């Protein structure tokens, strides 16, 4: 059976070039990077190289990169850190209704501690505007956190414009760029970004490692105490093999990025164009053009997304109904509901996310299989006949 993996927004394959760079740090270069001896300093050199690679990918300084366990920890560190350190400046936070739960749940926790949070609504494409952010700002606004690109529907937010507004108003600006890094060009200086979260396993790196970009001059208390690692900003012995892998993965992901974006966008657009021709009553979710080059999200009316996924899997196609972090939930996507979809339509969503290894043959196979799956499931659906 042919196997097609279209769940790259959940996680990507660890590629051989990254694994090969990691292996020596699991076997030969095993010293603790905080140790002053030869073995420790060899590990420390690996960390330094990875830090430079990550910094170069987003036009940052290596000293502005803090390695962490992933995007969720980076989100928590940024949002909770600003709230704790700068509470005297203000206790109002602005975010959007379609953020990843690592942001939403953190904001909800802060509300219980007396902070006020404004959750900006989105339009039918899952987009917020800079004018919405401007209108929501108050004298006591201390932080704006808006995701770079949505993990479910792929919509790209107006990050440079929001960042410029925040700098004008002297408000801290954080963006969860977990889905954008390695798929879109990012320049933290040009885009006026103060803090940025990323996770290695979204761009062919290892799981369990990520980073927070923290602009020079911003001081945050650590989320984890107990050691002086990462310049006293994140305690705990560093995951050296993972960090080395992340450095290599982000370097590879950003090499020939324009070419990769063009290739993935062409395959994405083929799915977006062809599927509605083959499946009646199907709705594209997310912005038609301002979207990640690898993201396709459709709602197929009158059938359940879970049934679609199971039947696709039986045909060798791996896809998703939304965020992997909420795949155990029976509730429809909070993103799709915020975009105005009904519960019934939102339940029929399927997300297909490509990578630079996805081929046209893979896309053609999906175009062959998915319409048959939809037709079969609709024959069993009493809603479709109505």
ABEGO torsion letter per residue (X at the ends): XBBBBAAAAABBBBBAAAAAAAAAAAAABABBAABABAAAAAAAAAAAAAAAAAAAAAGBBAAABBBBAEAAAAAAAAAAAAAAAAAAAEABBBBBAABBAAAAAAAAAAAAAGBBBBBBBBBAAGBBBAAAAAAABBAABABBBBBABBAAAGBBBBAAAAAAAAAAAGBBBBBBAAAABGABBBBAAAAGBABBBBBAAAAGBBBGBBBBBBBBGBBBBBABBGBABGGGABBEBBBAAAAAAAAAAAAAAABGAAAAAAAAAAAAAAAAAAAAAABBGBBBBEBAABBBAABBBBBBBGBBAAAAAAAAAAAGBBBBAEBAAAAABABBBAAAAAAGBBAAAAAABBBBBBBAABBAAAAAAAAAAAAAAAAAAAAABAAAAX
